[in-house]
Amino acid sequence: MGLTMDNDRFWHLIEQARRLAADPTDAEEVAGHATTLLADHPPAEIIQAEQVLWDLMAASYLAPLWAAAYQINGGCSDDGFDYFRGWLIAQGRATFEQVINDPNSLADLPVVQLAAAEGWDLDGEAVLPIVWHAYRAATASEPPAHGFTIRYPELDPEWAFGFGDRKRIARHLPRIAALYPA
């Protein structure tokens, strides 16, 4: 009986990709290694990884995290928030879980501190299609359409304000606000 791609196996794959990366904070490099590693799995497992990925995207669909991403990247559209969460997934399970439980803890990460100092955006767009690319590499065909579902939660109404409101951000995310002053 074959294994299934569950949350633990997906995170193990991301950790393997991070170990292979010269810079494990570089989401694009991690995504490339993750794609290569995932392509070595049976096609059914590759497809299962898509659901795991989008379940993580849904778990991180949080207004406080969006507000933090807005500060870090100097603005954050819907797509930009997807790419930021892709970056967060590429940072590994421990960081992902820490940050979704406390988005303000992003300010403690050296890569975020460096991004603030250098004016870099944190973007992991390359993480989102890793399953598609792995499936293509493994089978030379496109994955089946609609092989996953996305169930985003409702955003917390307490955060229904413009994320450019520096006073509110300073109250809700003081460490992020200090790292990214106006």
C-alpha positions in Angstrom: 0.0 0.0 0.0 1.4 3.4 -1.0 1.8 6.3 1.3 -0.3 9.4 1.2 0.9 12.9 1.1 -0.3 14.3 4.4 0.6 17.4 6.4 3.6 15.8 8.0 5.0 14.4 4.8 4.5 17.8 3.0 6.4 19.6 5.7 9.1 17.0 5.6 9.4 17.7 1.9 9.7 21.5 2.5 12.4 20.9 5.2 14.3 18.7 2.8 14.1 21.5 0.1 15.3 24.0 2.7 18.3 21.9 3.5 19.2 21.7 -0.2 18.9 25.5 -0.6 22.0 27.6 -0.4 19.7 30.2 1.2 16.8 28.5 3.0 15.0 31.8 3.3 14.9 32.2 -0.5 11.4 30.9 -1.3 12.1 30.6 -5.0 15.1 28.4 -4.4 13.2 26.3 -1.8 10.3 26.0 -4.3 12.7 24.7 -7.0 14.0 22.0 -4.7 10.6 21.1 -3.4 9.4 20.7 -7.0 12.3 18.3 -7.8 11.7 16.3 -4.6 8.0 16.1 -5.1 8.4 15.0 -8.7 10.0 11.8 -7.4 6.7 10.8 -5.7 4.0 8.8 -7.4 1.5 11.0 -9.3 -1.3 10.3 -6.8 0.9 11.6 -4.0 1.8 14.7 -6.0 -1.9 15.5 -6.5 -2.5 15.0 -2.7 0.2 17.6 -2.0 -1.9 20.2 -3.8 -4.7 19.8 -1.2 -2.1 20.0 1.7 -0.6 23.2 0.2 -4.0 24.9 -0.2 -5.1 23.8 3.3 -2.0 25.6 4.6 -2.9 28.6 2.5 -6.3 28.6 4.1 -4.9 28.1 7.6 -2.8 31.2 7.1 -5.6 33.3 5.6 -5.7 35.6 8.7 -6.3 39.3 8.8 -3.5 39.9 11.3 -1.1 38.1 9.0 -2.4 40.1 6.0 -1.8 43.3 8.0 1.7 42.3 8.8 2.4 41.4 5.2 1.0 44.8 4.2 3.6 46.5 6.4 6.5 44.3 5.3 5.8 44.5 1.6 4.7 48.2 1.6 1.2 47.1 0.5 -0.5 43.8 -0.1 -3.1 42.9 -2.7 -5.1 39.6 -2.7 -2.4 38.1 -4.9 0.3 39.7 -2.9 -1.0 38.0 0.2 -1.1 34.7 -1.5 2.6 35.2 -2.5 3.5 36.2 1.0 1.9 33.1 2.4 3.8 31.1 -0.1 7.0 32.7 1.2 5.8 31.8 4.7 5.3 28.1 3.8 8.8 28.1 2.3 10.2 29.1 5.7 9.3 25.8 7.2 6.8 24.3 9.6 8.1 25.8 12.8 8.2 29.3 11.4 4.8 28.9 9.7 3.1 27.7 12.9 4.7 30.4 15.0 3.7 33.1 12.7 0.1 32.1 12.2 -0.3 31.9 15.9 1.5 35.3 16.4 1.9 37.3 13.2 3.7 40.0 15.2 6.5 37.4 15.7 7.5 38.0 12.1 9.5 41.0 13.4 11.7 38.6 15.3 12.9 36.7 12.2 16.3 37.7 10.9 15.1 37.5 7.3 12.3 39.9 8.0 14.7 42.3 9.9 17.0 42.2 6.9 14.1 42.8 4.5 13.1 45.8 6.5 16.7 47.2 6.5 17.2 46.6 2.8 13.6 47.4 1.6 13.0 44.0 0.2 9.6 42.4 -0.3 9.0 38.9 0.9 7.4 36.9 -1.9 6.9 33.2 -2.5 4.9 33.2 -5.7 7.1 30.3 -6.9 5.8 28.1 -4.0 2.2 28.1 -5.2 2.7 26.1 -8.5 5.2 23.5 -7.1 2.6 20.7 -7.4 1.7 21.6 -11.0 5.4 21.7 -12.0 6.2 18.5 -10.1 3.3 16.7 -11.8 4.4 17.9 -15.2 8.0 16.7 -14.5 6.8 13.3 -13.3 4.2 12.6 -15.9 4.8 15.0 -18.9 1.2 15.9 -18.6 -0.9 18.5 -16.8 -2.5 17.5 -13.4 -6.2 17.0 -13.3 -8.2 20.1 -13.1 -9.9 20.9 -9.7 -7.9 18.3 -7.8 -8.2 20.4 -4.6 -10.6 22.7 -2.8 -9.9 25.9 -1.0 -11.9 26.8 2.0 -10.8 30.3 3.2 -12.2 31.3 6.6 -14.0 34.6 7.2 -11.5 37.3 8.2 -11.7 38.7 11.7 -14.0 41.8 11.6 -11.8 43.4 14.3 -9.3 43.9 11.6 -11.7 45.5 9.1 -9.7 48.7 8.7 -7.2 50.0 6.2 -3.8 48.3 6.9 -2.2 51.7 6.2 -3.7 53.0 9.5 -0.4 53.3 11.4 -2.0 53.9 14.8 -4.1 50.8 14.6 -1.2 48.7 13.3 1.0 49.9 16.2 -1.7 48.8 18.6 -2.3 45.4 17.1 1.2 44.6 15.7 3.7 46.7 17.8 6.9 44.9 16.8 6.0 44.9 13.1 5.1 48.6 13.4 8.5 49.4 15.1 10.4 47.5 12.4 8.5 49.3 9.6 8.0 52.9 10.8 6.2 55.3 8.6 
